[in-house]
């Protein structure tokens, strides 16, 4: 029997390169992988991404206690505190991500590679979503345990539907923002930092959004977390329906609309950015 | 000493101002400077409006509003020192050049803190003004105790600068994920310093942390200066006179001054030993 010779490194691989849907799926998995596995290896990252929203949440719980608010409001804060983890993830690890990639020189590689930028962002979103769900759950469970939150879920099916739709719309918004952030230079950092509190405010993370009045509540409902949080509170707390903005079924349909809107806008804008990168050759220039 | 001050503090303050402000045009810079603090205080205003029937005359309302407003300085001056180190080390990669220049690094950091104090003051003044004009915060500017206010403000800022030196030095010794230190410390102190709720609401075993923090006394003095005797409506510090609060704040500031001198030297030596003065984490 003839001995097996080592493969000549210059001989091309027999398996053809991935294309089409297979390439898309493999890109999604490849980009999600570091989000799920890599982030779990960064213990400090896990700790602070859970610890900081948790501290803020505890602060707001004590504010309501100082105001002698009804107990359900404490629950509102705990739920809002858990959801801040998603917004932080979308802003820092989605929206600003392509900007960071530009800064570190990876963006050029993304654009040169045969895979789609949409697949890269989708992988980022799915990986980030999975890692963030774990953190949000820790905040929620700890908050509920520490402050004895009285949950009274009226429909689990609707609750899961609202959560799922909110996440799809939110990460769609993140994908859209990621492409928009490519237009930014040094101000990207400032924008992400500055937008944090205003979004917590207009999305009603710590109080019922209907406090804004109908017209303003409708405007801020363009942010998926506003409707998502409002609907989830209505489904989870006894006094939720009396403090809600719109009926849950209406909010679900509005969330479906937001999912379509943000995903379509993200796809259109990303394609535009990729074209711009090729035509002008300046998008990956970190001095801009 | 004066020459060192001229070489380290003043250029750092100017540089800090440029870093903070020249990334956009002045109008947008002012907008961004006030957006975050205004939103942060509006969260509390709407929380209050959602549950309270008492209107803005309830002492807790002014307590929360003013505490949150002046806490802006903690983020700017103290946590800002951590960001100054990281900006210079990782973003602009100039920290190594600063270390071979004939300057004093602590004075340089104080200079950067001064720039953040100025941008923070902009946010504080606008937030306070909005509170008085639009959100019913019962501050009577004509009857405020301004000498007490400015004396307490100055002493508190000096204390925050010393605390910032410790945080900045600590940041230098961390290779991975150093970005969270400033935010983490500021968030923890927000909870324990009675900024937005009286310390007595904390579990009894956590309250001593609050009483050991300078911000607790500093914020109380600022509230008393602006609100008069009505500010002392909560039991946590009601038993202390203004003079006692001032003495406590002064004492803690001295402790932090001494502590920051030793801590910064220690952290700096550690960063040199670990080769972290020019480290880049890529985070």
Interface residues (C-beta under 8 A of the other chain):
Chain A: X42 X44 X45 X48 X51 X52 X55 X56 X58 X59 X60 X62 X63 X64 X65 X66 X67 X68 X69 X70 X73 X104 X185 X186 X187 X190 X191 X193 X194 X196 X197 X198 X200 X201 X202 X204 X205 X206 X207 X208 X211 X212
Chain B: X23 X24 X32 X35 X36 X37 X39 X40 X42 X43 X44 X46 X47 X48 X49 X50 X51 X52 X60 X63 X64 X176 X177 X180 X183 X184 X187 X188 X190 X191 X196 X197 X198 X201 X202 X282
